[in-house]
Amino acid sequence: MLTIQEIEAACDASQPLDFSRHEMEGEELPLQQGFNPYGFPLIVRTNSPEVLQMLQDLWGCFEKRFDMEPIYGEVRVVEGDSSECPPAPSYRMTSPIVTGVADKDNYCYADISKRTTWITLSRSAIRNKLYAPFFFLEFLAGTHIATNYVTPVHAACVALDGRGVLLCGDSGAGKSTLSYACARAGWTYISDDCSFLLNCHNDRMVTGNCYRVRFRPTAAELFPEIAGLDLTPRAAGKPSIELPTDSINYIKRAQTVRADFMVFVNRHSGGPQELVPYRKDVARQFMRQVLYGTKETLAAQYPAIERLLEAEVLELRYTDLDWGIERLRKLLQEGR
């Protein structure tokens, strides 16, 4: 900010002064690029080529599949006061605004009603190749996709002969292991942890990230081909072995499939191995508990859950992985 004396000197020298942009606005955002996370259109403006590369690494494999109104995002990188990696942000929602704040130089907010996100990141955050994508850049589009366009389900998804099955359960239930084992056996892989039920379809269409597979380190005991691979360091959560599926030549992929069955995974149940009917009231609450958004977005997601519950809901109790795969194969091929 100029002092009065500095302004007087500039005026005396007929030096033009430009106050059209306030210092709080930061740098302009001259770079723009489009992406298609999970097939939905996203337009991003930024002042950082590094941000665009991170977004390319996150979503460059996805093709546009849904003709929706685009999501908009702005990512502004600032110098910041610290050279250290910022802390993990805290997220809050005051409808329709969702905010995430790590510190004064690293924060974001999204307006669900406008399908727009604004992110500010320090250069120290950008230098950490895990921090910015995990905590902020996935938020760029994920908040709007998970509220305006889809209903997220904590489930893996695989398909056989065009028929899809959602594999539901708590963290650690074995969803990723079972989905990868099915893909390894020739099934089509859609997602390993989080699936998205499309709100705009009446036929239980599901999409997910078919371009990534993630294992817990203990999975190496089941799958010899990943034994010895380095752990992928992560900004948060448990360590994992994470691979792009295009590096695994025997994995068939699809971005979308119709969910014909919903199966709750119960590994090491302690009883006999069996596939039995499961309670739809529990399934309903299991899915509802992860939802957030406005009254309008929830009004679209609750009916989507009810459409999904028109599919048969089952529980797979098993200890032997091969038995579990074969039992699911019979279900999809014979319907029982």
Contacts in CASP RR format, 6 or more apart in sequence:
PFRMAT RR
TARGET T0000
AUTHOR 0000-0000-0000
METHOD contacts of the structure
MODEL  1
MLTIQEIEAACDASQPLDFSRHEMEGEELPLQQGFNPYGFPLIVRTNSPE
VLQMLQDLWGCFEKRFDMEPIYGEVRVVEGDSSECPPAPSYRMTSPIVTG
VADKDNYCYADISKRTTWITLSRSAIRNKLYAPFFFLEFLAGTHIATNYV
TPVHAACVALDGRGVLLCGDSGAGKSTLSYACARAGWTYISDDCSFLLNC
HNDRMVTGNCYRVRFRPTAAELFPEIAGLDLTPRAAGKPSIELPTDSINY
IKRAQTVRADFMVFVNRHSGGPQELVPYRKDVARQFMRQVLYGTKETLAA
QYPAIERLLEAEVLELRYTDLDWGIERLRKLLQEGR
1 23 0 8 1.000
2 10 0 8 1.000
2 17 0 8 1.000
7 17 0 8 1.000
9 15 0 8 1.000
10 17 0 8 1.000
21 28 0 8 1.000
26 76 0 8 1.000
26 78 0 8 1.000
27 47 0 8 1.000
27 76 0 8 1.000
27 77 0 8 1.000
27 78 0 8 1.000
28 47 0 8 1.000
29 45 0 8 1.000
29 46 0 8 1.000
29 47 0 8 1.000
29 74 0 8 1.000
29 75 0 8 1.000
29 76 0 8 1.000
30 47 0 8 1.000
31 45 0 8 1.000
31 46 0 8 1.000
31 47 0 8 1.000
31 48 0 8 1.000
31 49 0 8 1.000
31 52 0 8 1.000
32 43 0 8 1.000
32 44 0 8 1.000
32 45 0 8 1.000
32 46 0 8 1.000
33 43 0 8 1.000
33 44 0 8 1.000
33 52 0 8 1.000
33 55 0 8 1.000
34 41 0 8 1.000
34 42 0 8 1.000
34 43 0 8 1.000
34 44 0 8 1.000
35 42 0 8 1.000
35 44 0 8 1.000
35 55 0 8 1.000
35 56 0 8 1.000
35 58 0 8 1.000
35 59 0 8 1.000
35 60 0 8 1.000
35 62 0 8 1.000
35 141 0 8 1.000
36 42 0 8 1.000
36 59 0 8 1.000
36 60 0 8 1.000
36 62 0 8 1.000
36 63 0 8 1.000
36 64 0 8 1.000
36 65 0 8 1.000
37 58 0 8 1.000
37 59 0 8 1.000
37 62 0 8 1.000
37 141 0 8 1.000
37 142 0 8 1.000
37 145 0 8 1.000
38 62 0 8 1.000
38 141 0 8 1.000
38 145 0 8 1.000
38 150 0 8 1.000
38 196 0 8 1.000
38 207 0 8 1.000
38 208 0 8 1.000
38 209 0 8 1.000
38 255 0 8 1.000
39 62 0 8 1.000
39 63 0 8 1.000
39 64 0 8 1.000
39 65 0 8 1.000
39 66 0 8 1.000
39 207 0 8 1.000
39 255 0 8 1.000
40 64 0 8 1.000
40 65 0 8 1.000
40 66 0 8 1.000
40 68 0 8 1.000
40 71 0 8 1.000
40 141 0 8 1.000
40 145 0 8 1.000
40 149 0 8 1.000
41 64 0 8 1.000
41 66 0 8 1.000
41 68 0 8 1.000
41 70 0 8 1.000
41 71 0 8 1.000
42 59 0 8 1.000
42 70 0 8 1.000
42 71 0 8 1.000
42 72 0 8 1.000
42 73 0 8 1.000
42 140 0 8 1.000
42 141 0 8 1.000
43 70 0 8 1.000
43 71 0 8 1.000
43 72 0 8 1.000
43 73 0 8 1.000
44 51 0 8 1.000
44 52 0 8 1.000
44 55 0 8 1.000
44 72 0 8 1.000
44 73 0 8 1.000
44 74 0 8 1.000
44 75 0 8 1.000
44 140 0 8 1.000
45 72 0 8 1.000
45 73 0 8 1.000
45 74 0 8 1.000
45 75 0 8 1.000
46 52 0 8 1.000
46 74 0 8 1.000
46 75 0 8 1.000
46 76 0 8 1.000
46 77 0 8 1.000
47 76 0 8 1.000
47 77 0 8 1.000
48 75 0 8 1.000
48 77 0 8 1.000
48 126 0 8 1.000
50 77 0 8 1.000
50 126 0 8 1.000
51 75 0 8 1.000
51 77 0 8 1.000
51 121 0 8 1.000
51 126 0 8 1.000
51 132 0 8 1.000
51 137 0 8 1.000
54 126 0 8 1.000
54 129 0 8 1.000
54 132 0 8 1.000
54 133 0 8 1.000
54 137 0 8 1.000
55 137 0 8 1.000
55 140 0 8 1.000
57 133 0 8 1.000
58 133 0 8 1.000
58 137 0 8 1.000
58 138 0 8 1.000
59 141 0 8 1.000
61 211 0 8 1.000
61 244 0 8 1.000
61 246 0 8 1.000
62 211 0 8 1.000
62 255 0 8 1.000
63 255 0 8 1.000
65 207 0 8 1.000
65 255 0 8 1.000
65 256 0 8 1.000
66 149 0 8 1.000
66 198 0 8 1.000
66 200 0 8 1.000
68 149 0 8 1.000
69 115 0 8 1.000
70 115 0 8 1.000
71 115 0 8 1.000
71 116 0 8 1.000
71 117 0 8 1.000
71 140 0 8 1.000
71 141 0 8 1.000
71 144 0 8 1.000
71 145 0 8 1.000
72 114 0 8 1.000
72 115 0 8 1.000
72 116 0 8 1.000
72 117 0 8 1.000
73 116 0 8 1.000
73 117 0 8 1.000
73 118 0 8 1.000
73 119 0 8 1.000
73 140 0 8 1.000
74 116 0 8 1.000
74 117 0 8 1.000
74 118 0 8 1.000
74 119 0 8 1.000
75 119 0 8 1.000
75 120 0 8 1.000
75 121 0 8 1.000
75 136 0 8 1.000
75 137 0 8 1.000
75 140 0 8 1.000
76 118 0 8 1.000
76 119 0 8 1.000
76 120 0 8 1.000
76 121 0 8 1.000
77 120 0 8 1.000
77 121 0 8 1.000
77 122 0 8 1.000
77 123 0 8 1.000
77 126 0 8 1.000
78 105 0 8 1.000
78 120 0 8 1.000
78 121 0 8 1.000
78 122 0 8 1.000
78 123 0 8 1.000
79 122 0 8 1.000
79 123 0 8 1.000
80 105 0 8 1.000
80 122 0 8 1.000
80 123 0 8 1.000
80 124 0 8 1.000
81 104 0 8 1.000
81 105 0 8 1.000
81 122 0 8 1.000
82 103 0 8 1.000
82 105 0 8 1.000
82 122 0 8 1.000
82 124 0 8 1.000
83 124 0 8 1.000
84 124 0 8 1.000
85 124 0 8 1.000
85 125 0 8 1.000
85 128 0 8 1.000
85 131 0 8 1.000
86 102 0 8 1.000
86 103 0 8 1.000
86 105 0 8 1.000
86 106 0 8 1.000
86 122 0 8 1.000
86 124 0 8 1.000
86 125 0 8 1.000
86 131 0 8 1.000
87 102 0 8 1.000
87 103 0 8 1.000
88 102 0 8 1.000
88 135 0 8 1.000
88 235 0 8 1.000
88 236 0 8 1.000
89 100 0 8 1.000
89 101 0 8 1.000
89 102 0 8 1.000
89 106 0 8 1.000
89 107 0 8 1.000
89 108 0 8 1.000
89 135 0 8 1.000
89 136 0 8 1.000
90 100 0 8 1.000
90 101 0 8 1.000
90 102 0 8 1.000
91 98 0 8 1.000
91 99 0 8 1.000
91 100 0 8 1.000
92 98 0 8 1.000
92 99 0 8 1.000
92 100 0 8 1.000
93 99 0 8 1.000
93 292 0 8 1.000
93 293 0 8 1.000
95 112 0 8 1.000
95 293 0 8 1.000
95 294 0 8 1.000
95 295 0 8 1.000
96 111 0 8 1.000
96 112 0 8 1.000
96 113 0 8 1.000
96 114 0 8 1.000
96 293 0 8 1.000
96 294 0 8 1.000
97 109 0 8 1.000
97 110 0 8 1.000
97 111 0 8 1.000
97 112 0 8 1.000
98 109 0 8 1.000
98 110 0 8 1.000
98 112 0 8 1.000
98 143 0 8 1.000
98 292 0 8 1.000
98 293 0 8 1.000
99 107 0 8 1.000
99 108 0 8 1.000
99 109 0 8 1.000
99 110 0 8 1.000
100 107 0 8 1.000
100 108 0 8 1.000
100 109 0 8 1.000
100 139 0 8 1.000
101 107 0 8 1.000
102 125 0 8 1.000
102 135 0 8 1.000
105 120 0 8 1.000
105 121 0 8 1.000
105 122 0 8 1.000
105 125 0 8 1.000
106 120 0 8 1.000
106 121 0 8 1.000
106 122 0 8 1.000
106 125 0 8 1.000
106 136 0 8 1.000
107 119 0 8 1.000
107 120 0 8 1.000
108 117 0 8 1.000
108 118 0 8 1.000
108 119 0 8 1.000
108 120 0 8 1.000
108 136 0 8 1.000
108 139 0 8 1.000
108 140 0 8 1.000
109 117 0 8 1.000
109 118 0 8 1.000
110 116 0 8 1.000
110 117 0 8 1.000
110 118 0 8 1.000
110 139 0 8 1.000
110 143 0 8 1.000
110 144 0 8 1.000
111 117 0 8 1.000
112 143 0 8 1.000
112 144 0 8 1.000
112 147 0 8 1.000
112 148 0 8 1.000
112 293 0 8 1.000
112 294 0 8 1.000
112 297 0 8 1.000
113 294 0 8 1.000
113 296 0 8 1.000
115 144 0 8 1.000
115 148 0 8 1.000
117 139 0 8 1.000
117 140 0 8 1.000
117 141 0 8 1.000
117 143 0 8 1.000
117 144 0 8 1.000
119 136 0 8 1.000
119 137 0 8 1.000
119 139 0 8 1.000
119 140 0 8 1.000
121 132 0 8 1.000
121 136 0 8 1.000
125 131 0 8 1.000
125 132 0 8 1.000
125 136 0 8 1.000
126 132 0 8 1.000
128 235 0 8 1.000
130 233 0 8 1.000
130 234 0 8 1.000
130 235 0 8 1.000
131 235 0 8 1.000
134 234 0 8 1.000
134 235 0 8 1.000
134 236 0 8 1.000
135 235 0 8 1.000
135 236 0 8 1.000
145 196 0 8 1.000
146 152 0 8 1.000
146 196 0 8 1.000
146 292 0 8 1.000
147 292 0 8 1.000
147 293 0 8 1.000
147 294 0 8 1.000
147 297 0 8 1.000
147 301 0 8 1.000
148 297 0 8 1.000
149 196 0 8 1.000
149 198 0 8 1.000
149 199 0 8 1.000
149 200 0 8 1.000
150 196 0 8 1.000
150 197 0 8 1.000
150 198 0 8 1.000
150 199 0 8 1.000
150 207 0 8 1.000
151 196 0 8 1.000
151 197 0 8 1.000
151 199 0 8 1.000
151 287 0 8 1.000
151 291 0 8 1.000
151 300 0 8 1.000
151 301 0 8 1.000
151 304 0 8 1.000
151 305 0 8 1.000
151 308 0 8 1.000
152 194 0 8 1.000
152 195 0 8 1.000
152 196 0 8 1.000
152 197 0 8 1.000
152 290 0 8 1.000
152 291 0 8 1.000
153 166 0 8 1.000
153 168 0 8 1.000
153 194 0 8 1.000
153 195 0 8 1.000
153 196 0 8 1.000
153 197 0 8 1.000
153 206 0 8 1.000
153 287 0 8 1.000
153 290 0 8 1.000
153 308 0 8 1.000
154 168 0 8 1.000
154 169 0 8 1.000
154 170 0 8 1.000
154 193 0 8 1.000
154 194 0 8 1.000
154 286 0 8 1.000
154 287 0 8 1.000
154 290 0 8 1.000
155 166 0 8 1.000
155 167 0 8 1.000
155 168 0 8 1.000
155 169 0 8 1.000
155 175 0 8 1.000
155 191 0 8 1.000
155 194 0 8 1.000
155 195 0 8 1.000
155 262 0 8 1.000
156 166 0 8 1.000
156 167 0 8 1.000
156 175 0 8 1.000
156 176 0 8 1.000
156 178 0 8 1.000
156 179 0 8 1.000
156 190 0 8 1.000
156 191 0 8 1.000
156 192 0 8 1.000
156 193 0 8 1.000
156 195 0 8 1.000
157 164 0 8 1.000
157 165 0 8 1.000
157 166 0 8 1.000
157 167 0 8 1.000
157 179 0 8 1.000
157 190 0 8 1.000
157 191 0 8 1.000
157 195 0 8 1.000
157 206 0 8 1.000
157 208 0 8 1.000
157 257 0 8 1.000
157 259 0 8 1.000
158 164 0 8 1.000
158 165 0 8 1.000
158 167 0 8 1.000
158 179 0 8 1.000
158 182 0 8 1.000
158 183 0 8 1.000
158 187 0 8 1.000
158 188 0 8 1.000
158 189 0 8 1.000
158 190 0 8 1.000
159 165 0 8 1.000
159 187 0 8 1.000
159 188 0 8 1.000
159 190 0 8 1.000
159 254 0 8 1.000
159 257 0 8 1.000
159 332 0 8 1.000
160 182 0 8 1.000
160 187 0 8 1.000
160 188 0 8 1.000
160 328 0 8 1.000
160 329 0 8 1.000
160 332 0 8 1.000
160 333 0 8 1.000
161 332 0 8 1.000
161 333 0 8 1.000
162 188 0 8 1.000
162 257 0 8 1.000
162 258 0 8 1.000
163 257 0 8 1.000
163 258 0 8 1.000
163 260 0 8 1.000
163 261 0 8 1.000
163 332 0 8 1.000
164 190 0 8 1.000
164 206 0 8 1.000
164 257 0 8 1.000
164 258 0 8 1.000
164 259 0 8 1.000
164 260 0 8 1.000
164 261 0 8 1.000
164 332 0 8 1.000
165 259 0 8 1.000
165 260 0 8 1.000
165 261 0 8 1.000
165 262 0 8 1.000
165 263 0 8 1.000
165 328 0 8 1.000
165 331 0 8 1.000
165 332 0 8 1.000
166 195 0 8 1.000
166 206 0 8 1.000
166 259 0 8 1.000
166 261 0 8 1.000
166 262 0 8 1.000
166 263 0 8 1.000
166 308 0 8 1.000
167 175 0 8 1.000
167 178 0 8 1.000
167 179 0 8 1.000
167 263 0 8 1.000
167 265 0 8 1.000
168 175 0 8 1.000
168 262 0 8 1.000
168 263 0 8 1.000
168 264 0 8 1.000
168 265 0 8 1.000
168 283 0 8 1.000
168 286 0 8 1.000
169 175 0 8 1.000
169 264 0 8 1.000
169 265 0 8 1.000
169 286 0 8 1.000
172 216 0 8 1.000
173 265 0 8 1.000
173 266 0 8 1.000
173 267 0 8 1.000
174 265 0 8 1.000
174 267 0 8 1.000
175 192 0 8 1.000
175 193 0 8 1.000
175 265 0 8 1.000
176 192 0 8 1.000
176 193 0 8 1.000
176 213 0 8 1.000
176 214 0 8 1.000
176 215 0 8 1.000
176 216 0 8 1.000
176 219 0 8 1.000
177 215 0 8 1.000
177 216 0 8 1.000
177 219 0 8 1.000
177 222 0 8 1.000
177 321 0 8 1.000
178 265 0 8 1.000
178 267 0 8 1.000
178 321 0 8 1.000
178 324 0 8 1.000
178 325 0 8 1.000
179 189 0 8 1.000
179 191 0 8 1.000
179 192 0 8 1.000
180 189 0 8 1.000
180 192 0 8 1.000
180 213 0 8 1.000
180 215 0 8 1.000
180 219 0 8 1.000
180 223 0 8 1.000
181 222 0 8 1.000
181 223 0 8 1.000
181 321 0 8 1.000
181 325 0 8 1.000
182 189 0 8 1.000
182 325 0 8 1.000
182 328 0 8 1.000
183 189 0 8 1.000
183 213 0 8 1.000
183 251 0 8 1.000
183 252 0 8 1.000
184 223 0 8 1.000
184 250 0 8 1.000
184 251 0 8 1.000
185 325 0 8 1.000
186 250 0 8 1.000
186 252 0 8 1.000
187 252 0 8 1.000
188 252 0 8 1.000
188 253 0 8 1.000
188 254 0 8 1.000
188 257 0 8 1.000
189 210 0 8 1.000
189 213 0 8 1.000
189 245 0 8 1.000
189 251 0 8 1.000
189 252 0 8 1.000
189 253 0 8 1.000
189 254 0 8 1.000
190 206 0 8 1.000
190 207 0 8 1.000
190 208 0 8 1.000
190 210 0 8 1.000
190 253 0 8 1.000
190 254 0 8 1.000
190 255 0 8 1.000
190 256 0 8 1.000
190 257 0 8 1.000
191 207 0 8 1.000
191 208 0 8 1.000
191 209 0 8 1.000
191 210 0 8 1.000
192 209 0 8 1.000
192 212 0 8 1.000
192 213 0 8 1.000
192 214 0 8 1.000
193 214 0 8 1.000
194 208 0 8 1.000
194 209 0 8 1.000
195 206 0 8 1.000
195 207 0 8 1.000
195 208 0 8 1.000
196 206 0 8 1.000
196 207 0 8 1.000
196 208 0 8 1.000
197 204 0 8 1.000
197 205 0 8 1.000
197 206 0 8 1.000
197 259 0 8 1.000
197 304 0 8 1.000
197 305 0 8 1.000
197 307 0 8 1.000
197 308 0 8 1.000
198 205 0 8 1.000
198 206 0 8 1.000
198 207 0 8 1.000
198 256 0 8 1.000
198 304 0 8 1.000
199 300 0 8 1.000
199 301 0 8 1.000
199 304 0 8 1.000
202 307 0 8 1.000
203 258 0 8 1.000
204 258 0 8 1.000
204 259 0 8 1.000
204 260 0 8 1.000
204 307 0 8 1.000
204 308 0 8 1.000
204 310 0 8 1.000
204 311 0 8 1.000
205 256 0 8 1.000
205 257 0 8 1.000
205 258 0 8 1.000
205 259 0 8 1.000
206 256 0 8 1.000
206 257 0 8 1.000
206 258 0 8 1.000
206 259 0 8 1.000
207 255 0 8 1.000
207 256 0 8 1.000
208 255 0 8 1.000
208 256 0 8 1.000
210 245 0 8 1.000
210 253 0 8 1.000
210 254 0 8 1.000
210 255 0 8 1.000
211 244 0 8 1.000
211 245 0 8 1.000
211 246 0 8 1.000
211 253 0 8 1.000
212 242 0 8 1.000
212 243 0 8 1.000
212 244 0 8 1.000
212 245 0 8 1.000
213 242 0 8 1.000
213 243 0 8 1.000
213 245 0 8 1.000
213 248 0 8 1.000
213 251 0 8 1.000
214 232 0 8 1.000
214 240 0 8 1.000
214 241 0 8 1.000
214 242 0 8 1.000
214 243 0 8 1.000
215 223 0 8 1.000
215 226 0 8 1.000
215 240 0 8 1.000
215 241 0 8 1.000
215 242 0 8 1.000
216 238 0 8 1.000
216 240 0 8 1.000
216 241 0 8 1.000
217 231 0 8 1.000
217 239 0 8 1.000
217 240 0 8 1.000
217 241 0 8 1.000
219 226 0 8 1.000
219 241 0 8 1.000
220 226 0 8 1.000
220 227 0 8 1.000
220 228 0 8 1.000
220 229 0 8 1.000
220 241 0 8 1.000
222 321 0 8 1.000
226 241 0 8 1.000
226 243 0 8 1.000
229 241 0 8 1.000
229 243 0 8 1.000
230 241 0 8 1.000
231 239 0 8 1.000
231 240 0 8 1.000
231 241 0 8 1.000
232 239 0 8 1.000
232 240 0 8 1.000
232 241 0 8 1.000
232 242 0 8 1.000
233 239 0 8 1.000
234 240 0 8 1.000
245 251 0 8 1.000
245 253 0 8 1.000
259 308 0 8 1.000
259 311 0 8 1.000
260 311 0 8 1.000
260 312 0 8 1.000
260 332 0 8 1.000
261 311 0 8 1.000
261 312 0 8 1.000
261 313 0 8 1.000
261 314 0 8 1.000
261 331 0 8 1.000
261 332 0 8 1.000
262 283 0 8 1.000
262 308 0 8 1.000
262 309 0 8 1.000
262 311 0 8 1.000
262 312 0 8 1.000
262 313 0 8 1.000
262 314 0 8 1.000
263 275 0 8 1.000
263 278 0 8 1.000
263 313 0 8 1.000
263 314 0 8 1.000
263 315 0 8 1.000
263 316 0 8 1.000
263 328 0 8 1.000
263 331 0 8 1.000
264 278 0 8 1.000
264 283 0 8 1.000
264 313 0 8 1.000
264 314 0 8 1.000
264 315 0 8 1.000
264 316 0 8 1.000
265 316 0 8 1.000
266 315 0 8 1.000
266 316 0 8 1.000
266 317 0 8 1.000
266 318 0 8 1.000
267 318 0 8 1.000
267 319 0 8 1.000
268 319 0 8 1.000
269 317 0 8 1.000
269 318 0 8 1.000
269 319 0 8 1.000
270 317 0 8 1.000
270 319 0 8 1.000
271 317 0 8 1.000
272 317 0 8 1.000
273 317 0 8 1.000
273 318 0 8 1.000
273 319 0 8 1.000
273 320 0 8 1.000
273 323 0 8 1.000
273 324 0 8 1.000
273 327 0 8 1.000
274 317 0 8 1.000
275 314 0 8 1.000
275 315 0 8 1.000
275 316 0 8 1.000
275 317 0 8 1.000
275 327 0 8 1.000
275 328 0 8 1.000
275 331 0 8 1.000
276 314 0 8 1.000
276 315 0 8 1.000
276 317 0 8 1.000
277 312 0 8 1.000
277 313 0 8 1.000
277 314 0 8 1.000
277 315 0 8 1.000
278 313 0 8 1.000
278 314 0 8 1.000
278 315 0 8 1.000
279 313 0 8 1.000
280 309 0 8 1.000
280 313 0 8 1.000
283 309 0 8 1.000
283 313 0 8 1.000
284 305 0 8 1.000
284 306 0 8 1.000
284 309 0 8 1.000
287 305 0 8 1.000
287 308 0 8 1.000
288 302 0 8 1.000
288 305 0 8 1.000
291 298 0 8 1.000
291 301 0 8 1.000
314 331 0 8 1.000
316 324 0 8 1.000
316 327 0 8 1.000
316 328 0 8 1.000
318 324 0 8 1.000
318 327 0 8 1.000
330 336 0 8 1.000
END
